[in-house]
Amino acid sequence: MKTSLTPREIDRIIEMAWEDRTPFDAILWQFDLAEEEVIKLMRREMKPSSFKMWRARVQGRKTKHAKKRNFEEGRFKSTRQKQITHNKISKR
């Protein structure tokens, strides 16, 4: 585990861990923290009730584990989301 994390890095890791579409692999790549280390950091930095809420939220969530995701790269985009073209919202 990386021991010299700044408060700003810790805040960013917590933010990324709460985001639904940010996989643990992204945290590993950016901060060199494996999923287990992120869990330990979250447990240490959060109130117990907040930690329990976070664990219930991410446990088994496909989007938090890159191997379980059903899309390869980029962001998911709904077919109902409008396209933005030349600063005008195009219509169907």
N, C-alpha and C positions, 0 to 999 in steps of 0.2 A: 504494500500500500504506500502511496506517495504521502510522505509525512509533512512536507512543507507547503501545504495548501494555504493560499491567502484567503482572507475573509471574502473577497470578491469571487474567487474561484469556488469556494464552498457555496456561496449564494447561487452561482451559475449552475453548479451540479444539482443542487436542490431544485432549481427551476426546471432543468432538463429532466430530472427524475419525475416531476409532477406532470410534464407534458405528455399527452397521450401518444403522440406520433414520433417521439424521440426514443429510439431503441437504446438499450443498455450498451450496445456495441458502439454507438456514437460517443457515449460518455467514456468508454474504454479507450477509444481512439484519441479523443481530445484530452483526457485527463489521466489516462493510464490507470483507471479504476475499474476492476471487474464488478460484476453485478453484486457479488457478496460484499465487496468493499463499499459499494454505494449503499447497500442496505445498512451496514454498520454505521456509515456516516449519517444516514438519515435518522437512525435510532439515536445517535449521539446528539445531533443538532436540533431535533424536533421534540415537541412535547409528546408524551406517551400517547395521548388521544389522537394527535395529528399523525403520528407514525402508524398507529393501527389503521386509521382511515386510509392512508397512502398505501399500506400493504394490501388492504382489502381491494383497493382500486386497481393496483398493478398486477396482482397475483393472477397468472394465467392469461393476461391481456396479450393478444397476438401482436399488437402494434409495438409493444415494448421489447419484443424479441424478434430480431431481424430474420431468423430462420423460419418463423411462423407467419411472417407477413405474406399477404397474397398479392403484393405488388413489389416490383423490383427496385426502381429508383424514383426519386422525386416525391412529390406530394400527391396524395389522392385528390382527384378532382371530380366532383359530381357532374353527371351529364346535364343536370339542371342549372349548373353554374354558368352565368353569362360570360361571354368572351369580351375582353376589352381590346378594342382596335382603334388606333389613332386617337386615343383619349375620348372615344365615344363608346358607350355600351351598345353593342350590336344586339339586335333583336332576332328571335327565331323566325 
